[in-house]
Each structure stands twice: as C-alpha cells, then as structure tokens.
Amino acid sequence: MRDDLIRFLEGWSAESGSVGLTLLRIFLILLAAWLAVHASGRAVRVLRTGIAPRLDDAEAVKRAETLARVMRYLITVAVWLIAGMLILSEIGVSVAPVLGAAGVAGLAVGFGAQSLVKDYFSGFFLLLENQIRQGDVVQLGSHSGFVENLTLRHVQLRDYDGNVHFVPNGSIVSVINMSRGFAQAVVDVGVGYGEQVDRVMELMVEVGEDLAADPVYAPKLLGPFEMAGVDRLSESSVVIRGRFRTVALEQWSVRREYLRRLKNAFDAHGVEIPSRQLTVHAGAVRDAARAGFPVRLSP
C-alpha cells in the first residue's frame, strides 16, 4: 500500500511538472509573439520615419505610409499564425493534420466566399499598382470621398457631408483619383447673348491674374489662367470655358474663390449672367383659355 502511494505521488509530481513546463512554454511563445509584433511594428515605423524625409514628393510619402500600415498588418497575422501552430504543437496536437484539414476547409471556404477572396486579391493589386493611397480623394463608382483607411479587404471613404463609405475592393471597377500630381480647376461661365464675348474673356483673364497675385492663393496655382474660349452656345447663354492648373486637392478652393471674384467683377462692369426664362406668346394663352384650360397670369 505504501509503495503504491509513493508511485502515485511520483507520477503525479512528474505529470504536474510536465503540465507546468508546457504552460511555461506556451507563455513564452505568447510573450515572444507579442514582442515580435511590437518590435516589427516599431521597426516599420522607424523605417518609414527614416525614409519619409528623403522623399521630396508628397505622393511618395503617402504611399510609404500606406505600405507601412499594410506591412504591419501582414506581419501581425503571420506572427500570430506561427504562434498558434507552436501552441498546438505544445499541447500535443499534430500540426500536419491541422494544416491538411485547413487546406481542405480553405478550399471549401474559397468556393463559398469567392467575393471575399476577390476583395483580398483586388486590394493587393490596388496597393501593388499604387492606384489608391491613404489621404487621396477618389471616386469609386458611385462613392467618392477622402480615403481614411485602406486595407486588403476594403477602402474607407469619408464624403463632404461626413458620411463614411466602406467599399469592398472586389466591387471596385474603376478608380478616379483626384490627388495625383496636379489638378485642373475648370470654370464654365455663361453670359448673355448681348455681351461682347471678347471683353468678357479679357475680364476673366484679369480676374485670374488678380487671383494669381494673391499671396494666399499663389502657392496653390501651378500656372496662369488658361482661357479656352467659347465652349458652347446654349439656349439662354454663351458659355465660356477656362481653367487653372493647381496643386492636387486645391482645385475646389481655387475655383470657388475665382467664381466669387468673377461675380463681383461682372457686377462692377455690368456683365449679365442670364437666368433661365420661359417666353409665352399671347396667342397660345388665348387658345389655351378657349380650350378650357385654367390660365393664370402673374403681374
């Protein structure tokens, strides 16, 4: 009886030691994974900080920031995946059958979640081809706005009204990026048919020169005002087109300020900006009244 008790205590002690050692190894694996994630994240940030001052192009800086974020995400996933396999190995679960089962399950999930796989592949090529970066202003189909976040799964946009749009990468057919290199502030101005077109064009150029001389707006411009000329003859106005070449994302502020100054200049020189009008002939009104239709004339 005594010998049996001694053997039981020895076996229990050995088993307890084995469990304790396993728990210690699992703790060390989790600690090492946590340290690796934080160290790699810090290394990526240091690398990005070191490269950013050497990049003169603001677009290259934004691309470096976007790639750094995606790199941290991929490293985190890879480190915790390896840590999970090591923990399974420590608790006695064979990794090979798990990987085989995961492969079969992944194939089944791939057939059932093709849109998710498409999102990740599309997101990878969006980053690889440098189509979208964090900080850009883009239009993705019917969605447009400022790119707040970009992952392999989706693009997060915030529009002018403050609404947030989550656009899956797999649904993106075309990308209109309004943040690359430079932009054009296009201005279409309609004036009455009775105005002298050449004089109006000269006035538009003068307003453009005044805007270019403004110290607030001069840094936003990449060239003088370009007069294209008469663009079309509409029903009630002559449409004259011109444009500024501006720094990316400044086209809207430049256009608004130019239109404000142009309206003041038109008022000062008596240039008519026509409004839509409807002409009704007296004969048509009389015929409508005779036919029994209600006719209301305002003074």
LINFEN-V746732 format. One line per field, one symbol per residue. ss: DSSP state (A for helix, B for strand, O for the rest). phi: phi as a letter, one per 40 degrees, with the letter a starting at -180 (. if undefined). burial: + if it has 9 or more other ideal C-beta (glycine too) atoms within 8 Angstrom, else -. A space follows every 10 residues. Layout:
ss: ???
phi: ???
burial: ???
This chain:
ss: OAAAAAAAAA AAAAAAAAAA AAAAAAAAAA AAAAAAAAAA AAAAAAAAAA AAOOOOOAAA AAAAAAAAAA AAAAAAAAAA AAAAAAAAAA OOOOAAAAAA AAAAAAAAAA AAOAAAAAAA AAAAAAAAOO OOOOOOBBBB OOBBBBBBBB OOOBBBBBOO OOOBBBBBAA AOOOOBBOOO OBBBBBBBBB BOOOOOAAAA AAAAAAAAAA AAAOOOOAAA BOOOOBBBBB BBBOOOOBBB BBBBBBBOOO AAAAAAAAAA AAAAAAAAAO OOOOOOOOOO OAAAAAAAAA OOOOOOOOO
phi: .ccccccccc cccccccccc cccccccccc cccccccccc cccccccccc cdcccccccc cccccccccc cccccccccc cccccccccc cgcccdcccc cccccccccc ccbcccccdc cccccccccf cbbcgcbbbb gcbaicccab bccabbbbcc cgcbbbbccc cccbbbbbbb gabbccbbbb bccccccccc cccccccccc cccccccdcc bbiccbcchc cabccbabcb baabcbcdgb cccccccccc ccccccccbg ccbcbcbbcb cccccccccc cgccbbbcc
burial: ---------- ---------- -+--++--++ -++--++--+ +--++-++-- ++--+---++ ++++++++++ +++-++--++ -++-++++++ ----+--+-- ---------+ -----+++++ +++++++--- -+++-+++-+ +-+++++--+ +++++++++- ----+-++++ -+--+-+++- -++++-+-++ ++--+-+--+ +-++++++++ ++----++-+ +---+++--+ -----+++++ ++++++++++ +-+++-+++- +++-++---- ++++------ ----+--++- ---------
